[in-house]
């Protein structure tokens, strides 16, 4: 299909790499003007250049740290100033540390919660007033399979992502009468720069071994996911193909979310999640 998002304006938090970058490119190819949010201007410019070279429309106004409400308001204001509307918000901005209670320093815990949970609330809070005024809009949030079906003990990250799911269903209920849809993507194991937080460059072999183990023992489809796997679902949620869908939390993990719903992990052993 072409022009599925023709004339739409989309803000993509965390759009400078990985799932956000792939989503920005998919949206632009379907006719949307995409506004890229991220903390790294060089990465932002790289994504914009790639999109414009394909004939798309993209902007990177300023660094966006979603934990900072002023940054969120700024990207919304600049978008409205140039394009006059915000049709779609997608937020992938996130941060994780491989920590468990007693081992994660409070500072790292606070950063994880601030970016993943508070940051999601901030960016939503920046665009919802405009969407309410127009009685139209589409919000796509990002949780994680690990929020309720964990494969690693990243307690702080999974706590935050569980909150994103709660925000999704509450927003969906509240905003549906105004014609605003809210859905959530729950990625499984996706190969993105996000893993750089967990593995140093010197740990390349360990990283590959982990990917192989997850793909072969955890994922029913027997492969790690790609950013494009997530971008395709985001495009579905953003387009009229899902016009009658709101409040949905979709697992995108090669079947991994449904396997863990039965409380079994090949790597971790029994995981009594739903007892």
N, C-alpha and C positions, 0 to 999 in steps of 0.2 A: 504494500500500500504506500501511497504518497500523500502528503499534505493532511495527515491525520490531525495535526495540531496547527494547521494554517491559521495565522492571525493571533495565536495565543502567545502570552508572555509568561515565562516561567523563571522563577528563582530557584537555584539549586545550591543548597548549602552543602559544603564538602564536595564541590564540583571540580576541584583542581586535579583529581587523580582517581584511580580505581573506579568504583561503582558510579560515583558522581560524574566523573569525566565521561564514562561510557553513556550515561543517561543524557548528559548535555548534548553529546554528538547525535544520539538517536532522536532527541527532541528537535534539534536544529534541522536534521534531515527531513523531518516531517513538517517543517514550516514554522516552528516556534522560534521566537526570539528568546535566547537563554541568557540569564544573568548569573554569572559564576561567583559563588562565594567560597572563600578559603583563606587560610592564613598566609599562604606563600604566593606573593605577586608573580614571581617568575613562572611558577607552575600555572597560575591563572592565565598569564599571557600566552603560554605555550598552548593551552587548550583553546583559547580564543583564536589564535592564529590558525590552528588546525581546522576549526569550524569555519572561519571566514574563507580559508583557501578552498573549502568545498562549496562556497556560496551561501553559507548560513549567516545568521545574525547573532552575535554574542558580545557580551560586555563583562568586564571585570572592573568594578568601580574603585574598590579599596579592600585591604585585608579584612576578612570577616572572622572574628572570634565569637562564635555563638554564645559563649559564656558571658559576653559583654552585651548588655541590652542596647547600648548606644550603637554598637556595630550593626546590630539587627535592624534597628530603626533607620540607620543610614542607608543600608542597601534597599530597604523598602521605599524610602523617600526618593532616592536617586532613580529607582525603577519607575516610580509614578511620575517623576519629573520628566523623564525622557519618553516613556511609553504610554503613560496615562492610565495604566491598569496593571493588575497582577492577577492572572488567571490561575496559575499553578504554583504551588510551593512543594518542593521536594527537599527533604533534609537528610543527608547522610553524615553530616559532621559528627565525628566521634573520636574517642581516645580510650585506650585500654592499657592496663598493666597486668602482668601475670601474677596476681596476688591472691592470698587467702587471708582470712582473719588472723591477726597476730603477726603477719609478715608484711602486709602492705602498710607503709608509713601513712600517717593521716594526711600528709600533704598530697600524696599521690591519690589517695581515696577521694579527697575533695576535688581534685582536678577531674577525675573520672566522672564524678557525679555532676560537677559544674558543666562539663562539656556535653555529656550524653543526655542528661535529664533536664537540668536547668536550661541548657542551651537549646534543646528542642522546644521547651516551653517559650523561651525568649523569641525564637524566630517565628513561631506560630503567633505569638502575641503581637508581633510587629506587622503581620499581614492580615490577620483576621478582621480588624475594624474596617479595612477597605473592602474585604470580601463581603462582610455583613452589609455595608452600605450599597454595594452593587447587587446583593442577593444572588451571588454567583461565585464559584471558586472550587478549587480542587486541591486538597492537601494530602501529601503522601509522606508518611513518616517511616523511619527505619528502626526496627527492633533487632532481635537476634534469636535464632533458634535456641541459643543458650539461655535465654531469659527463663524458660520453663523446661527446657530439655538440654541441660548442660553437658558438654563433653570435656570441659576443662574447669578447674575451680577458680574462675575469674569472678569472684563473688561481687566485687564492687561494680564491675561492668555489667554483669547480668542483672543486678539489682536495678541499675539505671535503665536498662533496656526494658525490663518489666514495667517500669513506670511509663515508658513510651507507649506500650500497648494499652495501658490504662488510660492514658491521655487520648489515644486514638478512639476508643469506644465512647468515652465521655464527650469528646468533641463531636463525633459522628451523631450522637443522640441530640446534642444541643443545636447543631448547625443544620441538620437535615431539613427542618421546616423552611430554611432560608435558601435551599437549593445548593448548599455547600457540601461536597462529599469529602470524607476523610477515611483513608485506608492506610494500612501498614504492611510493609514488606519485612519478613523475618528471614534474613539470609542464613544459610548454613555455611559450610566451609568454602569461602571464596578466596581465590588467589588475588590479593591486592597488596599495595604498600602498607596496609594496616598491620600486616604480620611483621613489619620491620620493627615494631615496638617490642615484639616478643623474641626475635632472633637477631643477633648482631651479624654483620657481614662475615665474621669469622665462623659463624655457625651455619653456613650454607648447607653442609652435609646433614646436620641435624634437622634443618628446616625441610629439606627434601624428604628425609626419612619420615618426618611427621606427616607431610602431605601424602606420601605413599601409604602410610599406615591408615590415615583417615579415609582415603579414597577406597582402599581395598577392604577395610574391615568395618567401616562405619557407614559408608554411603551406599545405599542400594543400587544406585546407578553407576557405582564404581569409578567415580572421577571427582576431582575438585571442581568447584564452580568457577565461572569467569565473571568479570564485571558485566559483560554483555548479557549473561543469564539474568542478572538483576535488572539491567536496563530495559529488557524486553517486558518484564512485569510492570516496571514503572510506566512504560509507554501504554500498556493496557489500562492501568489505573488512570492515567492522564487523559486518555482519549474517550470518545463516546462509546467505544466498545464496552466500557464498564459503566455506562450511564445510570444503571439501576443497582449499582454496587456501592455501599458505604458501610463503614464499621468493620470491614473485613481485615483479618490478620492472616496474611498468606505466607505459608512456609515455602521457601525457595532453597532447597538444600538437597536435591537429588533423592528425596524420600526420607532424609535423615530425621526430620522432625516427627514423622509418623512412627518411625522405628522407636525413637526414644519415648514416645508416648506410652510404650509398653514397658518402659523402665529397664531397658537392657542396653549396655554399651560394651562393645568388644574390647575397648581400650580400658575403660574404667571399671568394668564388671557391672554388677547390679546397681541400678540407679533408681531408688524408690521415690520417684518424683510425684506420682499421683496416688500414693497410698492414703 
